[in-house]
């Protein structure tokens, strides 16, 4: 049986908090509790962690009463705990994004909230959090394996290849206008074989990006390669080899490969989520 996603609510409007608790429980989530103040929420989450019940998701109202607002509370929580933050706000998404993007939240829900959208946002955030934890565990295992210097390098490489190619995330390393490394999931996302991806010209790679997103993506990629500090996640559309349009959420970091800058990119297909929430399918990240 699938384990229920655990949720903790930080909301100073007690009526809203009470409604959320009831609705989320009815939707199958395990609500561990709620707080009305930012300072108290940190204490409550710390106690839950000590009990072995650290929440998967924290729904955080941005405009809390008291000395600490929701953004400050979320920052402290992400520094100490492994919880996914979803902000609740009555403000415009652009205003909230500019104030809170550095925390790297897993989502935003506008008030008055729609329950179906709320449930979908929590499920997507829980799924992304699970993938990030799995990827972190994979990296740690690989680092430990390499540190221990396994007796056969071929065994290490085979294990690494198996882990990478069985990942639920597409992985692409981009350098000098070309894809220099990709896993099988990335090939499946784009509708190519691995050999075909490596043979793609810079022009072909650009054509795989939806025309309406090309200029924005190329600008972001250039700024990242120059070392500019910008948010790691980006949402855009790709066009598969068969012509199908899919929505992607990418997480990108700048790396050095052969003493030259490159972009390490992971791709998460969020097409089903975007199609289920047409009012949100014009992300600006």
N, C-alpha and C positions, 0 to 999 in steps of 0.2 A: 504494500500500500504506500502510495506517495506521501511523504511527510509534508505536513502543512507549513507554508511559509510563515515565519514569525514576524510580527509587526509591533513596533512601539510608537505611540502617538504623542507628539508635543504640540499642544493646541490650547491657548488660553481661554478660548470661548468654550465653556463647559458643555453647553448644549450641542455644539458642533462635535466636540470630542465624544460625547455620549452617543450621538447618532452614528458617528464613524465606527465606534467600537461595535455597536449592534450590527451595522451593515456589513462590516468586514468579517465578523464572526459568521454571519449568515452566508457569506460568500466563500467560506471555507478556510479563512486565514486564522492563525492562532495569535490573538492580540494579547501581548504580555503585560500591557499596562499603559498608562498615560501620565503626562506631566503638564502643568500649566506654565512653568517657568524654565528658561534655558538652564540656569544653574542646577535646578532640581533634576532636570532630565539627565544631566551628566552623572549625578549621584545614582539615579535609578538604574541607568544602563550599566554603571560599574557594578552595582549590586547584582544585577541579572547575570553579568559575566562571571562573577565570583560563584554564582550558583550553577554555572555551566549552561546558561540560557541566553547568551548574547543574541540580540535580535538580528534577523536577516535584513530587515527594512526599518528605517525610521522615517515616519511622516513628520516633517518639520515645518511648522508655521513660521514664516519669515518675520512677521510683525508681532513679536511677543511683548507683553508688558514686563516691566522690570528693567534691571540694569543691562541684561544681556539679550540681544535680539537673536532671531533664529539662525542667521548667517554665522554669528560668532559662536553660538552653541554647536552648530554643525561642524565648524572648523575644528573645535576642540574634540568633538566626538570622533571625527575621521582620523585625528592624530593618535587617539588612544585605542579606538576600537575598529573592528572590521565590519562595520555596518554600512549598508547602502542608503544614502540620503535621497529622499524625494521631498522637494519643497512644496508647501502649500502656500498659495499667494493670491491676493485679489488684484495684484498689479499686472501691468503688461509684461509679456514674456521678454521683450527686449530690455526693459528696465531691470528686471530681475536678473537676467543673464549677465548684464554688465556688472552687477553688484556681487554675483555669487559664482561666476564661472570658475574661479581659481580653486574652489572646493571640489570641483569635478562631480557634481551631483548626478544621480542616475535618472533623474526626471523631474518634471514640474507638473503640478496640477493646479489649474486656476479655479478660484472660488467665484460663484457657487459651483461646486464640483459635480460632475456627472459620475455616478457610481460605476457605470460600465467602463468609462475611461479610467477611473481610479483603479479598478481591478486590473485592467490591462496594463497600466503603467507599473503597478506593483509586480505583476507577473514577469514583465520584461526586465525590470530592475533585478528581481531575484535571479532570473536566468543569467543575466550579464554578470552579476556578482558571483554566481556559481562558476561561470567560465573563468573569471579572473582568478578565483581561488585555485581552480584546477591548474591554470597556466602557471601560477606562482609555485604551486607544489611541483609541477613538472620541471620548472627552471631550477628549483632547489635540488631536486633529485639528480638532474643532470650535472649541476655544479658539484654535488657530493661525489657522483660517479667519476667525474673528471679529476677531482681532488684526490681521490683514492687511487688514481692511475690504474685503471683496470688492466689486467695483463694483456689483453688483446684490444688494440685500437679498433679493429674491425667490429668487435662486439659493441663498443661504445657508439660507433657510427651507425650500426644497424639499429640499436635501441633508439638513438636520437631520431633516425629517419622514421621508425615506426611510430614514435610519439607525435612527431610533427605531422605526418601524413594521416594520422587518425584524429587530429584535432577537429573540433567542430567549427573552429575559426579558420578563415582563409588567411594565408600568410604570404606576403610579397615583399621582397627587398628590391628597391628601385634606385638605380644609379645611372647617371649619364643618359637619362632618357629611356633606359631599358629596364626590364625586369631581369635581375640577375639571379634571383632565387624565388621559387614559389612551391607551395605544397599542393597536394592533390585536391584539397578542398578549394583552394584558390582557382585551380583549373576548372573544377566543377561549377563554381560560381560564374565564371566567365564563359563556360561552354567550350573550352579548348582542352587539348592535351597539354601536358607539361612541355613537351618539345615545341608545340605551337606557340606557347606563351614566350618561351625563350627566343623564338624566331621573330616575334612581333617587333616591328619598327617603332620608333617614338611616335610617329604619326598614327600607327595602328592603335597604340595604347591610348592616345588622346581620343581617338574615335570610339573607344569602348566607354568613355564617359558621356553621359547625356549632354547634348549641345547646350542646353540651358545652364549646365553646371560646369562646363569646361573652363571658362575664364576664371571663375572663383576657385576651382580646384588647382589650376596651374599657379595662380597667385599664392595660394596657401602653401603649395609644395615649394615654390621658390623661396618664400620667406622662411620656411622651416630649414631648408638647406643652407640658408644664410645664417642660421643659428638664432633666429628671432624666437623669443619666448611667446608662444601662442597656445591656446587650448589644444590638447592632444587629440580630441575626438572631432570628427567631421561627418556630416550626413549629406549624402548625394545619391544620384541615380547612375547606374551603369546600363549599358546595352550589351546583352549577351551576343555571342556569335550568331544565335538563331533569331536575333532581333527583339527578344523579350526584354522589357525594362524592369529592373529590380532596384529596390532601395537598399542602400548599404549604410552602416555606421562603422567608420574606421577609427582605429586608435593608432596614431603615428608617432614615432620617435626618431630623432636624428642619430645616426650611428656613424662610425668610421669603419670603412672596409677597404683594405689595401691602401691605407693612408689617404683615402678620399672620402668626402661626406656621402652618405647614402640615407635613404628613408626606409625604416622597418615599419611595415604596415600590417595590421590585422583587420580583417573584414568580418562583420557580422551582418547577415541578411535579415533586415527588419521589414521586408515587403509586406508580410501578412499583418503586422502591427499597423503599418501606415495605411494599408487598404481598409483595415477595420476602423480607423480613425481618420477619415478624409479631412476633417477640420484641422489636423495637425501635420498634413503631409507637405508643408512648405518650410522645413527646418532651415535655419540660417547659420548653424554652426559651421 
